[in-house]
């Protein structure tokens, strides 16, 4: 049985590690907050005392951490995992991070036989709990195939995509997030303008969903907000701001202007200043609502038809 270590047991990593424990894998877990390990430990996992301790017993190491700095610290810092990995081990970073951070880890590994994949995910904590995540894998094809049996415990097997070489997974995930944030702000603007100009929100929303502008955000993701006022607190503005900065930094490194996204980043920063780091990622919609003096809500007797 493959020995797996999992570092980072937060909002996403907690349910992901729990699923691996439920699958009966030989699992060791670590988090700076040891209390987060309880769900995995209750299902048979072991708790390590440090990132290095976790890595020292692993054939496959998974990291799921909130920032590139946290990834580098877990891998390269004092008590870090990289030096403790055995030759032939596979490191899978499932964080929303940057190619540059992983490049620095690879450079530190030098000529050692440490296999590496970037495999960030989409699907929120609900997908992490249900094992239905989308996974975007960057790295060698053979390593991606080696990782697949483990990844299939975490994601929909039909939505585990090998997207290219090292770093490609990070790029795809950052572009996915960037487009979603851009669409959210544009959609908030359109719905606010349309309703203030006199069109019923139910009619406007349905027309947009049924027309050429339809998107999953309009048809699905936005409905909890429009129906119940939920601004998606499961993903914070602080994390959204981090992802926007990473994506815009990537655009600069690629020599591509990101003028629309730069404005979106400013709106997210305004929302964060107004409503706090922990406010949900859809909170920029509130900026439009408060400017217009409205709430974008579908009527109770109409929302099920929307």
Buried (B, 14 or more C-beta within 10 A) or exposed (E): EBBBBBBBBBBBBBBBBBBBBBBEBBBBBBBBEBEBBBBBBEBBBBBBEBBBBBBBBBBBBBBBBBBBEBBBBBBBBEBBBBBBBBEEBBBBBBBBBBBBBBEBBBEBBEEEEBBBBBBBBBBBBEBBBEBBBBBBBBBBEEBBEBBBEBBBBBBBEEBBBBBBEBBBBBBBBBBBBBBBBBBBBBBBBBBBEBBEEEBEBBEBBBEBBEEEEEBEBBBEBBBBBBBEEEBBEEBBBBBBBBBBBBBBBBBEEEEEEBEEBEEBBEBBBEBBEBBEEEBBBBBBBBBBBEEBEBEBBBEEEBBEEB
